[in-house]
């Protein structure tokens, strides 16, 4: 106890606090009518000030004179909230507050920060999915102590902005036909699949590439000539879940771009390639077009030849534009078609009338063609074309203020949970006929869609991308020299293309395991299967030592000398046999690239396909062909040892053991890491002569180690791979130290030393806690928010469904999508305003 608070006052205050907390029932999330002097100060006095007084405070954080929450001290209070919520404060060897007391104090801080920061950008840290683990795992999956009373859960009424992937996929439906599902080739891109990124990692919508049959110039020229539009909606994809309703809106710059894209799309819907090409370019007689090519037109739109076959969908927009006469019937048909194509629901009468009026007004001012295009473009900016409302406009609240989603809101919520395109006819009919209003209705439709492989479900795959973060490798900018030192090619875009190929390969592996739907998480962590391209023979290979590199170079030199000697002998023999004749030109030596730095692995197996983008860059396009192989035994085990994951968790020059360790801590163990204080210089020393483990000594300083001890020992076992994901036994010609340690996991059977990444993964894959943490992340992804204690029954039911059905993703997903958290909404003032605005 410090001198700033008299001992007797501290005892009285703390005693009062304990009596108050112990004598009431606490419902998580309820409003706390408590003030700083009567509640928060006594907590600080009893549990915090001993270590954080004014003399030599721990972590240089003094709380002895911390006052009520305000703008100035909000950063300090945020730090206190994180430390108390994560049970880092008070330290484990000190007296701990009661569970209810800790929860109330944490919720009080959040409430005060929200109040104080309301007009200053707000307080949102507790909503961040990376802070979801701040909710005590034992309380979610264990028995609650006395004094806590849960209420039936729900989610807030909200509008949910579509993701860039969803948006561009629904736009793609307007101008491109995708192939129907082929059960013989289930990996090929199919109608309903997401529009994939191209080989450069760009998410683009291409116009008419399936009709291009000839072009002038090489790959770059082709890429320049093809018309495309990029994804417009923004997202902050880095590491972790990204798609929460609270995260995104649509700004004015994006709205302007969407209008421009709408113009291009509507014209293409009406005219096809004629909207972007000259009439002579639409021909099956390539020679007739080539005769029109004059000069160097490489990279120009006129350098392309389109077949005459119609590949795009022919819609009411086409019917409207092909006839000169304008009728209300054709206009309304185009409006209603486009509205449902973009919002996934038919327009209400007032909506149809409103857009019909806009189109007619535009035609009156600009003429039929330009007016129709401009008027119809406005539908692309309709709220429901960019957001999915869950405002619970129908139904009466129950005793807890909850309303069940109904009809189109519920049907589209179910559709959104699995798909990127509009509801199929069965779901649409159920919605229209009033059979999407109950838990049983949702169960019926979800079970049907999960059982039908032809109904593509890219949202499930998106969850695994966000959860594992294996799709970021192509975006990690690598230093050229450092990249070459790893043993892979640093020529041009070779490495980055390999990473985007690797993402598609890992996607396919995830789908194979999902198809069997048994022990899904465990298999993803421990599978020996690899979906691979030819480049993966290097990426899954072994980095050679200096001696092995020299031996490889010497062997290549010897082979070259022997080849030259053989050729010389053959030439001499020819001359003797053909005196006076001119020797034939020597055969052109085929280029052979020998990678002396890596011993490649022979990845062979049955052919398999992966989803890649449409042909977008001629010969530069990604190819779907792969093989299903086995990874080298003793070197690889599951996705966390695949180059796609390892590179995604690396940096420009090296591995990123801290990030890898944090991933293990948060995604598998369910732990939380406080934000790095702004006063900390989070940089490792630039010491190229030292290994990464040696340079990470700075993280073991007292001020840093309290957090880094939870991450570093979990990430360092992955040092058995370099930052291109290649297996190695040496680093800087020193034996790689792959040892690590699991501490404070929440499961004593997990804690202890591990020899390497494989041993750690095997241990974690058997853990019940790890499976429960996996369920928590699935909850966040599909419910769209962080879990609370009131969600404990939902999480327990989902985990039970997963476990009792043999590790079934489908069973867990069905449990989540029929839970109260998914079905019910609680109307907020903002949601009510949105609802009223929509009605008016």
PyMOL commands that set and color helices and strands:
alter all, ss='L'
color gray80, all
select helices_A, chain A and resi 7-22+36-47+58-60+74-85+99-116+125-127+129-134+137-141+164-175+183-185+209-211+219-225+252-275+279-281+286-290+301-303+316-322+328-343+349-366+368-381+383-386+407-418+425-432+439-451+458-468+473-475+480-486+494-516+520-526+536-539+546-577+618-620+639-641+643-648+657-668+692-700+702-708+712-720+757-765+768-783+789-804+809-817+820-823+829-839
alter helices_A, ss='H'
color red, helices_A
select strands_A, chain A and resi 155-156+158-161+204-206+212-215+228-230+304-306+387-390+402-404+529-532+542-543+598-599+606-609+625-630+730-731+734-735+740-742+752-754+824-826
alter strands_A, ss='S'
color yellow, strands_A
deselect
rebuild
show_as cartoon
